[in-house]
Amino acid sequence: MSYTQSLYHIVIRTKYSGQTIVEEYEKELYAYLVGIAKNKKAFVYRIGGMPDHIHILADLHPTVSLSDFVRDLKEYSSKWLKTNAHFPDFDGWGEGYAAFSRSFRDRMETINYIKGQKEHHKKQKFENEYRAFLEENEVEIDEQYFLKD
């Protein structure tokens, strides 16, 4: 028996940071994403976000790579969103994503952070949040590609 834990805080934004995730129906999107994750044998602890981006805390199955997981989340949910009348302006997800490994001990802190997205973004723009995540995790930012689609 193998024992693993691959806990990731994943951030995905909409194409060109468009305000296309309708708050009234965001829980439909979150439920759909949880379904995709379950099909990939992942466990989702929390999903939350804003009209232009989402945060996901998920434990990935050891047979699924992070890049494959995010690719499938984006691909399948994009098709669903584009055909769902509740998201008429959705044009796709941005090209990239951010993902940071988290320790299991930090999961509640991350869950609470994701829960607090609405309040958090009353004070801070997504661009600043995203940049701060990258800097805190010592990810080098190439300004030529930062938040460009």
Disulfide bonds with the S-S distance in Angstrom:
none
